Structure formats: C-alpha cells, structure tokens
Amino acid sequence: MELMDPKTDITFLTNPKINMNKIDYIINKKSVYANLFEININKELKMYQYPYSVTPEIPAGDIRIRQELYKAGSKQLKKIYGECFISGDSLYGTKKEEDIHDIKCILYLKGRTEYIIQFQKVANEKIIKKDDIHKDPLAKQFIELLVKDILHANPKLEFYKGLFVLTTKKQIIETEKVSINFYPGFTTSFMETDNGNFLNVKKQNHSNRFCP
C-alpha cells in the first residue's frame, strides 16, 4: 500500500453533501418493531426465604425431582407463599409466612411415590433493589417471576403453558390419524443491559398435537 505524500492537498476530500429529501428510506414511512421493553423498579420489593426438607429424602443434586415436586404442589404453595420458586433447598416467595407447612405430593417417576415437603417458617427477608438484579441471580429470577405474574394478570393476553398465543389465528394440519393445531405466539424473558433492564419479547409459535 502506498502512503499519501504529506504535501498532497487534501482539501478536496470534504464530506459529501447529502440531499436528505432524495433518500428513499427517509422519504417513505417504514414500520419499525421493537422487542425490548424497559422495566423500572420504582419501589423496594421483598423476597422471603423458606428452607424445606423432603421425606423420603432425595439427593441434594437431584434438581429434576425437586422441580417435579414444585410443579405438583405449586397451587398449594402459591396460596401460602404468593408467587414463588425454588432454588437449592429453599423456596422464595412474595408473602411472609411464620408457620411451618407440610405439603403432600405424589410423583410417578419410577412407580408411585408419596413425598412430604416440610417448609420451615421464614428464615430470611431480602429487599430487592434495582442494582441487585445485576449481582444476584435470585433477585433476577424473582423479578422475572413478578413480570410473568403481571403479564398473566392481563385479561387481554392469552396464555398456554406460559406461552402467549393467539387462539383465534389457529392453523390446523391434519392427516388420517393426526391433527395438529398451530398457534402464533410469543415468549418473554428478562434481559440485563448497560442501558437498563428490559423485557425481551420473542416470536415463538406453539403446536398442540392430539390423536383422535
């Protein structure tokens, strides 16, 4: 590559003048869709921690059984602890509870097994602030749970197993033995960025297969 002679007159290398009225993408109106919506925390949120034990005992690292137990007892748990989730050997909820509760759950993994989950009274109270979301995974999960609860409370949104769908725009594909319904829809997730916290809305269609 040849270097320009330092004595060369470069005054002719000026920025070109652009006639903005002749640029097609500025003249014509275009629809722009954004899938990030800013989330602001305007007040302190409280998260309560409840240690729990399971009988019969399950391995400490067996996340699958713990999640299955939570799903089986979720309706009872939400009545007591509000919106909640489990992480490790603790449950985290939005309501403060001072009593000990036993929840009975039945799983069919390797045969029928009856489990008793005993939740202790509140062990810790944590105030969630805006900056905690970037430092504490539990705080982030807690906010995601609250956002999901707000969306589900909107009567104008249709949900199927946590996925927002449009049941009125169902498409059906049928064969002699199988019928599959396809619903256009969306899924949501929580995103942390240098510019703030956002709700990310992504397109995700849902299919419901059944055999007549």
C-alpha positions as CSV (number, residue, x, y, z in Angstrom):
1,M,0.0,0.0,0.0
2,E,1.3,3.4,-1.0
3,L,1.3,6.2,1.6
4,M,-0.1,9.6,0.6
5,D,2.5,12.3,0.2
6,P,2.3,14.6,3.2
7,K,2.5,17.6,0.8
8,T,-0.6,16.5,-1.1
9,D,-3.5,18.9,-0.9
10,I,-6.4,17.0,0.7
11,T,-8.9,19.9,0.9
12,F,-10.8,18.3,-1.9
13,L,-11.6,15.3,0.4
14,T,-14.5,17.1,2.1
15,N,-17.6,15.3,3.4
16,P,-20.2,14.8,0.7
17,K,-23.4,16.9,0.9
18,I,-26.4,14.6,1.1
19,N,-29.8,15.7,0.0
20,M,-32.0,14.1,2.7
21,N,-35.1,14.6,0.6
22,K,-33.8,12.1,-2.0
23,I,-33.1,9.2,0.3
24,D,-35.8,6.6,-0.1
25,Y,-35.7,5.1,3.4
26,I,-36.2,8.6,4.9
27,I,-38.9,9.8,2.5
28,N,-41.1,6.6,2.8
29,K,-42.6,5.7,6.1
30,K,-41.4,2.3,7.4
31,S,-42.8,0.3,10.3
32,V,-40.3,-0.5,13.0
33,Y,-41.0,-3.1,15.6
34,A,-39.1,-3.2,18.9
35,N,-39.0,-6.3,21.1
36,L,-37.3,-4.8,24.1
37,F,-39.4,-3.0,26.7
38,E,-37.8,-1.2,29.6
39,I,-38.6,-2.4,33.2
40,N,-38.3,0.1,36.0
41,I,-38.4,-0.8,39.7
42,N,-39.9,2.2,41.5
43,K,-40.1,0.7,45.0
44,E,-38.4,-1.8,47.2
45,L,-39.6,-5.4,46.7
46,K,-39.4,-8.0,49.5
47,M,-38.4,-11.6,48.9
48,Y,-38.8,-14.2,51.7
49,Q,-36.7,-17.4,52.0
50,Y,-38.1,-20.7,53.4
51,P,-35.9,-23.7,53.9
52,Y,-37.5,-27.0,53.2
53,S,-36.9,-30.7,53.6
54,V,-38.3,-33.7,51.7
55,T,-39.4,-37.1,53.0
56,P,-38.4,-39.6,51.7
57,E,-35.0,-37.8,51.3
58,I,-33.8,-37.1,47.8
59,P,-30.2,-36.4,46.7
60,A,-29.1,-32.8,47.1
61,G,-28.1,-32.5,43.5
62,D,-31.3,-34.0,42.0
63,I,-32.8,-30.9,40.6
64,R,-35.3,-32.8,38.4
65,I,-37.2,-34.3,41.3
66,R,-37.2,-31.0,43.2
67,Q,-38.7,-29.3,40.2
68,E,-41.3,-32.0,39.7
69,L,-42.3,-31.7,43.4
70,Y,-42.6,-28.0,43.0
71,K,-44.9,-28.4,39.9
72,A,-47.0,-30.9,41.8
73,G,-47.5,-28.6,44.8
74,S,-47.5,-25.3,43.1
75,K,-51.1,-24.4,43.6
76,Q,-50.9,-25.0,47.3
77,L,-47.6,-23.2,47.6
78,K,-48.9,-20.1,45.8
79,K,-51.8,-19.9,48.2
80,I,-49.4,-19.8,51.1
81,Y,-46.3,-18.0,49.8
82,G,-47.6,-16.0,46.9
83,E,-45.6,-16.0,43.7
84,C,-42.7,-18.3,44.4
85,F,-39.9,-20.5,43.1
86,I,-37.4,-23.0,44.5
87,S,-33.6,-22.8,44.3
88,G,-31.5,-25.4,46.0
89,D,-33.0,-26.3,49.4
90,S,-35.1,-23.1,49.8
91,L,-38.3,-21.7,48.5
92,Y,-38.5,-17.9,47.8
93,G,-41.9,-16.2,47.8
94,T,-43.6,-12.8,47.9
95,K,-45.6,-13.4,51.1
96,K,-44.3,-13.7,54.6
97,E,-45.4,-16.8,56.5
98,E,-44.5,-17.5,60.1
99,D,-45.9,-21.1,60.3
100,I,-44.5,-24.4,59.3
101,H,-46.3,-26.2,56.5
102,D,-46.3,-29.8,55.2
103,I,-47.2,-30.3,51.6
104,K,-48.1,-33.8,50.3
105,C,-47.1,-34.5,46.6
106,I,-47.3,-37.7,44.6
107,L,-45.0,-38.4,41.7
108,Y,-45.0,-41.2,39.2
109,L,-41.3,-41.4,38.1
110,K,-40.3,-45.0,38.9
111,G,-43.6,-46.1,40.2
112,R,-45.9,-44.2,42.6
113,T,-44.1,-42.3,45.4
114,E,-45.7,-40.1,48.0
115,Y,-43.5,-37.2,49.2
116,I,-44.0,-34.8,52.2
117,I,-42.3,-31.4,51.8
118,Q,-41.9,-29.5,55.0
119,F,-41.4,-25.8,54.7
120,Q,-40.0,-24.0,57.7
121,K,-41.1,-20.6,58.8
122,V,-39.5,-17.6,57.1
123,A,-35.7,-17.6,57.6
124,N,-34.6,-14.5,55.7
125,E,-36.2,-11.4,54.4
126,K,-34.4,-9.7,51.4
127,I,-35.2,-6.3,50.0
128,I,-34.7,-6.3,46.2
129,K,-33.3,-3.1,44.7
130,K,-32.6,-2.2,41.1
131,D,-28.9,-2.8,41.3
132,D,-29.3,-6.2,42.9
133,I,-30.6,-7.6,39.6
134,H,-27.1,-7.4,38.1
135,K,-25.4,-9.0,41.1
136,D,-27.8,-11.6,42.5
137,P,-29.2,-14.4,40.3
138,L,-32.0,-15.0,42.8
139,A,-33.0,-11.3,42.6
140,K,-33.1,-11.6,38.8
141,Q,-35.3,-14.8,39.0
142,F,-37.6,-13.1,41.5
143,I,-38.1,-10.1,39.1
144,E,-38.7,-12.5,36.2
145,L,-41.4,-14.2,38.3
146,L,-43.1,-10.9,39.1
147,V,-43.1,-9.8,35.4
148,K,-44.6,-13.1,34.4
149,D,-47.3,-12.7,37.0
150,I,-48.1,-9.2,35.7
151,L,-48.4,-10.5,32.2
152,H,-50.7,-13.4,33.2
153,A,-52.9,-10.9,35.1
154,N,-53.6,-9.0,31.8
155,P,-57.1,-10.2,30.6
156,K,-56.2,-9.2,27.0
157,L,-53.4,-11.8,26.8
158,E,-54.0,-15.5,26.1
159,F,-51.6,-17.9,27.7
160,Y,-51.0,-21.6,27.1
161,K,-48.4,-23.2,29.4
162,G,-46.6,-19.9,29.9
163,L,-46.6,-19.0,26.2
164,F,-48.6,-16.1,24.9
165,V,-50.7,-17.3,22.0
166,L,-53.4,-16.1,19.6
167,T,-56.0,-18.9,19.7
168,T,-58.2,-17.0,17.2
169,K,-55.5,-17.5,14.5
170,K,-55.2,-21.2,14.8
171,Q,-53.9,-23.2,11.8
172,I,-54.7,-26.9,11.5
173,I,-52.7,-29.6,9.7
174,E,-54.4,-32.9,9.5
175,T,-53.7,-36.4,8.3
176,E,-55.8,-39.6,8.6
177,K,-54.6,-40.2,12.1
178,V,-53.2,-37.0,13.5
179,S,-54.4,-33.4,13.8
180,I,-52.0,-30.7,14.8
181,N,-53.0,-27.2,15.8
182,F,-50.5,-24.3,15.3
183,Y,-50.9,-21.1,17.2
184,P,-48.8,-17.9,16.5
185,G,-47.4,-16.6,19.8
186,F,-44.7,-15.1,21.8
187,T,-42.4,-15.8,24.8
188,T,-40.8,-13.4,27.2
189,S,-37.5,-13.2,29.1
190,F,-35.7,-10.8,31.3
191,M,-32.6,-9.0,29.9
192,E,-29.9,-7.0,31.7
193,T,-28.0,-4.4,29.6
194,D,-25.8,-1.5,30.3
195,N,-28.7,0.8,29.5
196,G,-31.1,-0.8,32.0
197,N,-33.4,-3.8,32.5
198,F,-35.7,-4.9,29.7
199,L,-38.5,-7.4,28.9
200,N,-37.5,-9.3,25.7
201,V,-40.5,-10.5,23.7
202,K,-39.6,-13.1,21.1
203,K,-41.8,-14.8,18.5
204,Q,-42.5,-18.5,19.3
205,N,-45.3,-20.5,17.8
206,H,-47.0,-23.3,19.7
207,S,-48.4,-26.6,18.4
208,N,-50.8,-28.8,20.2
209,R,-50.8,-32.4,18.9
210,F,-53.5,-34.8,19.7
211,C,-54.6,-38.1,18.2
212,P,-58.4,-38.6,17.7
